[in-house]
Amino acid sequence: MRRQKFDFALLGFPTDLAGFEKETVHTVALVVTLPSRHVGARRKLVSLQDLAGLPLFWFKRPFNLPYFDHCARVFDTLRPALTFINVPPGQLSTLDRIRQGEGFALLTPMRNRARAKRFAAVARKVLSDRRAEP
């Protein structure tokens, strides 16, 4: 785009769009997958602060640099701070670990709900903190 070879592009967030016209055409809210016995599993909405003390299964930065950096800025605003367990993206074994109470994960709704049910984990919407968004 910066070389002006495109008239139009659909890009995933987060992307540096300084100097370009932009319009949001679709957003996908993340859902949290957490152990069914966690107190947050009984709520329709949970915040990341509700999950304090439960580690987040998260990927390492090289898997998706812009998204990782965006999330890191949001995570850095949370108190108490989150702890992390590094896992490769898309591992079904992570859902089994969640079921056993080892932590939680953030996924898109379409990837999350059907898989979570098979592993006796619970998927819930995550409250966003607009102040933390860039």
DRENLODO-205951 format. One record per residue (C-alpha): residue number from 1; residue in three letters; x, y, z. Coordinates in nm, 3 decimals, decimal comma. Each point is the difference from the previous one (the first is absolute). Last residue first. Layout:
N
REC tigu kemar east north up
REC NUM ALA X Y Z
...
//
This chain:
134
REC tigu kemar east north up
REC 134 PRO -0,476 0,259 2,124
REC 133 GLU -0,246 -0,204 0,210
REC 132 ALA 0,054 0,003 0,375
REC 131 ARG -0,260 0,267 0,073
REC 130 ARG -0,261 -0,205 -0,190
REC 129 ASP 0,019 -0,274 0,264
REC 128 SER -0,163 -0,296 -0,163
REC 127 LEU -0,223 -0,244 0,182
REC 126 VAL 0,072 -0,353 -0,116
REC 125 LYS -0,278 -0,224 -0,127
REC 124 ARG -0,005 -0,350 0,150
REC 123 ALA 0,105 -0,345 -0,120
REC 122 VAL -0,005 -0,286 0,252
REC 121 ALA 0,220 -0,309 0,015
REC 120 ALA -0,136 -0,353 -0,002
REC 119 PHE 0,243 -0,104 -0,278
REC 118 ARG -0,252 -0,062 -0,278
REC 117 LYS -0,191 0,313 0,100
REC 116 ALA 0,314 0,212 -0,034
REC 115 ARG 0,056 -0,115 -0,358
REC 114 ALA -0,348 0,102 -0,112
REC 113 ARG 0,019 0,338 0,173
REC 112 ASN 0,352 0,112 -0,085
REC 111 ARG 0,090 0,016 -0,363
REC 110 MET -0,310 0,199 -0,101
REC 109 PRO 0,015 0,217 0,311
REC 108 THR 0,358 0,122 -0,056
REC 107 LEU 0,237 -0,118 0,269
REC 106 LEU 0,140 0,114 0,334
REC 105 ALA 0,133 -0,279 0,221
REC 104 PHE -0,022 -0,102 0,365
REC 103 GLY 0,219 -0,178 0,256
REC 102 GLU 0,099 -0,333 0,158
REC 101 GLY -0,352 -0,093 0,114
REC 100 GLN -0,017 -0,353 -0,146
REC 99 ARG -0,245 0,122 -0,263
REC 98 ILE 0,255 0,267 -0,097
REC 97 ARG 0,264 -0,271 -0,048
REC 96 ASP -0,243 -0,190 -0,222
REC 95 LEU -0,060 0,317 -0,199
REC 94 THR 0,378 0,043 -0,043
REC 93 SER 0,018 -0,352 -0,146
REC 92 LEU -0,204 0,131 -0,293
REC 91 GLN 0,299 0,213 -0,102
REC 90 GLY -0,096 0,290 -0,226
REC 89 PRO 0,290 0,234 0,071
REC 88 PRO 0,322 -0,146 0,149
REC 87 VAL 0,006 0,030 0,378
REC 86 ASN 0,167 0,241 0,243
REC 85 ILE -0,150 0,002 0,351
REC 84 PHE -0,057 0,355 0,117
REC 83 THR -0,055 0,197 0,319
REC 82 LEU -0,230 0,301 -0,001
REC 81 ALA 0,077 0,309 0,205
REC 80 PRO -0,223 0,086 0,293
REC 79 ARG -0,074 0,249 -0,127
REC 78 LEU -0,045 0,027 -0,374
REC 77 THR 0,153 0,280 -0,209
REC 76 ASP 0,285 -0,219 -0,129
REC 75 PHE -0,255 -0,245 -0,145
REC 74 VAL -0,133 0,270 -0,233
REC 73 ARG 0,346 0,095 -0,129
REC 72 ALA 0,089 -0,371 -0,030
REC 71 CYS -0,316 -0,057 -0,205
REC 70 HIS 0,109 0,255 -0,261
REC 69 ASP 0,355 -0,139 -0,004
REC 68 PHE -0,126 -0,357 -0,051
REC 67 TYR -0,233 0,113 -0,277
REC 66 PRO 0,277 0,184 -0,184
REC 65 LEU 0,257 -0,282 0,039
REC 64 ASN -0,210 -0,309 -0,080
REC 63 PHE 0,173 -0,338 0,057
REC 62 PRO 0,335 0,165 0,084
REC 61 ARG -0,145 0,136 0,330
REC 60 LYS -0,052 -0,331 0,179
REC 59 PHE -0,352 -0,130 0,036
REC 58 TRP -0,216 0,026 0,309
REC 57 PHE -0,160 -0,230 0,258
REC 56 LEU -0,098 0,254 0,266
REC 55 PRO 0,076 -0,092 0,360
REC 54 LEU -0,278 0,006 0,264
REC 53 GLY 0,085 0,228 0,293
REC 52 ALA -0,204 0,287 -0,135
REC 51 LEU -0,283 -0,133 -0,219
REC 50 ASP -0,260 0,251 0,116
REC 49 GLN 0,254 0,272 -0,093
REC 48 LEU -0,025 -0,122 -0,360
REC 47 SER -0,366 0,090 0,012
REC 46 VAL -0,284 -0,249 -0,014
REC 45 LEU -0,340 0,010 -0,165
REC 44 LYS -0,280 -0,259 0,009
REC 43 ARG 0,104 -0,109 0,348
REC 42 ARG 0,005 -0,354 0,147
REC 41 ALA 0,331 -0,083 -0,168
REC 40 GLY 0,157 0,299 0,177
REC 39 VAL -0,005 -0,192 0,330
REC 38 HIS 0,232 -0,264 -0,150
REC 37 ARG -0,145 -0,355 0,001
REC 36 SER -0,054 -0,006 -0,378
REC 35 PRO 0,368 0,080 -0,058
REC 34 LEU 0,042 0,301 -0,227
REC 33 THR -0,029 0,085 -0,366
REC 32 VAL -0,020 0,376 -0,042
REC 31 VAL -0,174 0,156 -0,294
REC 30 LEU 0,148 0,251 -0,240
REC 29 ALA -0,216 0,251 -0,180
REC 28 VAL 0,004 -0,012 -0,379
REC 27 THR -0,024 0,326 -0,188
REC 26 HIS -0,122 0,072 -0,350
REC 25 VAL 0,008 0,277 -0,260
REC 24 THR 0,212 0,253 0,188
REC 23 GLU 0,088 0,291 -0,228
REC 22 LYS 0,336 0,140 -0,092
REC 21 GLU 0,150 0,278 -0,207
REC 20 PHE 0,377 -0,035 0,005
REC 19 GLY 0,275 0,224 0,139
REC 18 ALA 0,056 -0,206 0,315
REC 17 LEU -0,153 -0,344 -0,053
REC 16 ASP 0,239 -0,205 0,212
REC 15 THR -0,184 -0,329 0,037
REC 14 PRO -0,166 -0,160 0,299
REC 13 PHE -0,236 -0,115 -0,136
REC 12 GLY -0,043 -0,201 -0,316
REC 11 LEU 0,013 0,165 -0,335
REC 10 LEU -0,238 0,026 -0,293
REC 9 ALA 0,166 0,192 -0,283
REC 8 PHE -0,098 0,251 -0,268
REC 7 ASP 0,181 0,197 -0,269
REC 6 PHE 0,311 -0,213 0,027
REC 5 LYS 0,349 0,051 -0,149
REC 4 GLN 0,057 0,326 0,185
REC 3 ARG 0,342 -0,098 0,141
REC 2 ARG -0,142 0,047 0,351
REC 1 MET -0,274 -0,242 -0,084
//
